[in-house]
Amino acid sequence: MFTPEFSGLGRMLVVLGIILAIVGLALMGKLPFLGRLPGDIRIHRDGFVFYFPLTSMLILSLVLSLILTVLRR
């Protein structure tokens, strides 16, 4: 049976992905302001809806970057 060996970075990315998935499932619907911030793009047309949460993604990226920076030290 083949078992892949993960380097330090690979292992960290896998663990981080699992943690993010669990946190995402736990917070689903519990943070109502995410996705409804000013700067989130919503276009509604007849039979078509385009949604791009730009501001929400920027804030989430900033928070995750700060958390990872603290954890690396």
SVG drawing of the C-alpha trace seen along z (x, -y; Angstrom):
<svg xmlns="http://www.w3.org/2000/svg" viewBox="-36 -50 46 52">
<polyline fill="none" stroke="black" stroke-width="0.4" points="0.0,0.0 1.3,-3.4 1.4,-6.1 2.5,-9.5 5.0,-11.3 4.4,-15.0 7.1,-17.5 6.6,-20.2 4.9,-22.6 2.7,-20.0 1.5,-18.7 0.8,-22.2 -1.3,-22.9 -3.3,-19.7 -4.0,-20.5 -4.9,-24.1 -7.3,-22.9 -9.0,-20.5 -9.2,-23.2 -10.7,-25.7 -13.3,-23.2 -14.4,-22.5 -14.5,-26.2 -16.4,-27.0 -19.0,-24.3 -19.3,-25.6 -19.7,-29.2 -22.1,-28.6 -24.9,-31.1 -23.6,-32.3 -21.8,-35.4 -24.6,-37.2 -22.5,-40.3 -20.1,-38.3 -21.3,-38.5 -23.4,-41.6 -20.6,-44.2 -20.2,-47.3 -18.1,-46.4 -19.5,-42.9 -20.8,-42.8 -24.3,-41.6 -26.0,-41.8 -29.6,-40.7 -31.1,-40.4 -34.0,-38.4 -33.1,-34.8 -29.5,-35.6 -27.7,-36.4 -24.0,-37.2 -22.5,-37.4 -18.8,-38.2 -18.0,-38.9 -15.0,-41.1 -14.9,-42.9 -15.7,-39.8 -12.8,-37.9 -10.4,-40.7 -11.3,-40.9 -11.2,-37.1 -7.8,-37.0 -6.4,-39.7 -7.7,-37.9 -6.2,-34.6 -2.9,-36.3 -2.7,-37.8 -3.5,-34.5 -0.8,-32.6 1.7,-35.3 1.2,-35.0 1.3,-31.2 4.6,-31.2 6.4,-33.1"/>
</svg>
